[in-house]
């Protein structure tokens, strides 16, 4: 694959990873090669929560594995593998992993999360 081009097939074990906060790990699958959307695997570890937050990006996805309490706006549900969700831009949301298995969300963002790219650059020392 030529440098800077989008890979057609993605190997998550080869993709860059971020630790966003204790208990939240993100693997960036797409969005680093000029794409207009970003796909990531967000993992909330057992015993951890992602605090309520919002962002200007649309976020849609599917529970890849595990189980959690997912809150979007004023709605809260227990979600597990195979469940789908839609989080409009600027809508507050959070999750809490329940059980002993990590809660993994396959998330697609539009537009791409420039903040993730900046965190990745800082983590790798390429922010200068």
C-alpha positions, 0 to 999 in steps of 0.5 A: 500500500502506498503511504498515505492511502487508505488500506482496504483491509484493516488489521486491528492488531496493527492499528494505533492504540490510545489510552484515553483515560484509565479504563478507556482504550481506543484502537483507531482503525480508519481516519488517518489517511484522509478519510472523511469518517473514522472507525475505532474500537473503544474499550471500557475495561471492567470496573470503569466508566466513561464520564458523560461527555459530548462532541460535535461529531456524529457517532454511530456504532455497534456493541462488539463485545461485553455489556454496559449501561449506555446513557445517551441523552435522557435514555439509559439502557443495558447494551450487549454484543450486537446492539446498535446505537446512534449518538447525534452531534453534541448529545451527552453520553456515557457508559459503564462496563458491567460484568467481568468482560471488557465492553467494546464499541465499534464506533464510526465518527463523522467527521473524523476525530481530529482530537484522537489524531492529536492525542496519537501524535502526542503519544508517539512524540510526533507533535512538533 
